[in-house]
């Protein structure tokens, strides 16, 4: 039996080692929890105050109720690096009594308050026929929203908008949503996203502290908070046509190497190597648009699958080349049959794992 030359074998081994070297930075790492804190550090941590949002199921009996509605007209500039987004919206307040929420309310998750624009639609609250006082304003500001990118690029995000009273506790002033009139403009378009819903939820924001005011009562840490949530889902066309389609073309190029005649050793070896480098460049291209994350997103897992497929093809070609006898047609036929079966297995495994990753 005729074996491949030592020079060709060294080339194959060098290419294989290069493949391993290139793929290592992109493989997932297993992290282990480290319990390195000292007892003193744990004691300090346990003594810290942790605020929390408690769903408000029953309204306080004697609290002044303030009805609040929101009508977004623009949502834009979603920045995953800083976990922020811009929104322009109309916000209105309706209440009875001596309170004036327009002077005490605050947008809790607003950032860059120096750049926030609040424009009242009229100078002072007006009184409606039933005695209700009413005030509306237009706002334009950037808001903080931690984004969860684990399912990127098939992710769903929730843009939260918190309104809270800054001076009266929840048993004095409570916020409720004007769900009947709350909505968003039909022309509202978030590029690359589909708007699913706009919902509201009442909370008691328990800060867990009286902020050092020794004269404050037992409920001094609890304030009424109202959260509006816009649910948006990334358009699937971005995933299928801009991320997945180029990757499938790379995989097809890799698998086509197994369909070539086994005697085309150089071409069969070069195609998986080229596919691997192309996949790495494609991953770098989409990773540049994401912040530095401590976890793998869905697209990272798909690329790990692709790397495994390419390396498996590479190893198969190298091993079969060592058994290739160009003068033995039966040997060539056996390799051809094995390659065709391998391609079918690769395709089935890829489709099955992809379905699991997307649907899980």
C-alpha positions, 0 to 999 in steps of 0.5 A, a space after each residue: 500500500 502506498 502512503 502519503 509523503 512525509 512532507 505532505 503529512 507534516 503539512 497536514 499536521 501543521 494545519 491541524 495544529 493551527 486549527 486547534 490554536 485558532 479555535 481555542 480562544 472561542 471555545 467555552 470555558 468552564 468556570 468554578 465558583 470561588 468562595 474566597 471571601 473572609 468572614 469579615 467580608 461576609 459580615 459586612 456584605 450581610 449588613 448592607 441594606 438591599 432595596 426591593 420592589 414589592 408588587 402592590 396588590 391592595 391600595 392603601 385606604 387613605 392614600 391620594 391616588 394619582 392616575 398616570 398614563 404614557 404614550 411613547 412616540 419615539 424609542 431609539 438608540 438602544 445601546 447594549 454597551 451602556 444598557 440604555 435607550 432613548 425615549 420620547 413620550 407624552 406623560 399625564 397625571 390626574 389626581 384629586 386632593 392637595 398633592 401635586 405629583 408634577 412637582 414630586 414625581 421622578 423618573 427613577 431609571 432616567 440617566 443623564 438628567 442634565 439632558 432630560 427635556 420635560 415640556 409641560 403642555 400647559 403652565 399649571 394643572 387644570 381642573 376637570 369638571 369632576 374636580 380632578 386635576 390634570 397635567 400633561 407633559 412631553 419628555 425626551 430622555 435616556 433611560 437605563 435598562 439592563 439588557 439580557 442577551 443570552 438569546 441573542 439574536 433571537 432575544 426579547 427585550 423589556 424596556 422599563 420606564 419607572 415613575 416614582 414619588 420622591 417625597 410622599 410615602 406609599 400610604 400617602 400618595 399611590 400611583 396607578 396606571 391609566 391603562 384605558 388611555 395608555 398606548 403608543 403611536 402607530 408610527 412608532 418604529 424601532 429599527 430591527 425590532 417588533 413591538 409586542 406589548 405595553 404593560 404596567 405594574 404597581 409597586 412599593 419601592 422599599 429602599 430599606 432605609 430612612 436615609 438617615 432621617 431619625 424623625 421618619 416613621 416606620 414606612 419612611 423607606 417605602 414609596 409608590 412606584 409605577 412601572 411601564 414595560 414595552 416588550 420588543 422582539 428582535 426581527 428574525 430576518 436579522 438572524 436568518 439572513 445576516 448571521 445564519 445564512 453566511 454561516 451555512 455557506 461556510 459550512 457547505 464549503 467545508 462539507 463539499 470538501 468531503 464530496 471531492 475525489 479523495 485524490 485531490 488532497 491539497 484542495 480537500 485539506 484547504 477547504 476546511 482550513 479556509 472555512 474555519 478562518 472565515 467562521 472566525 472572522 464572521 464571529 468577530 464581526 458580530 461580536 464587535 456589536 455586543 458588550 463584553 459579556 460573562 456568558 455565552 449568547 445563543 450565537 456563540 453556541 452556534 459558532 461552537 457547533 460550527 467549529 466542531 463540525 469543521 474540525 471534525 471534517 479536518 480530522 477526517 480528511 487527515 486520517 483518510 489521507 493516510 489510508 489513501 492508495 491512489 493506485 487502489 480503486 477499491 480504497 478510493 471507493 471506500 473513502 468516497 462512500 465513507 465521506 458521503 455518509 459522513 456528510 449526511 451525518 454532519 447535516 443531521 447532527 447540525 440541524 438537530 443541535 440547531 433546533 435544540 439551541 433555538 427552541 430550548 
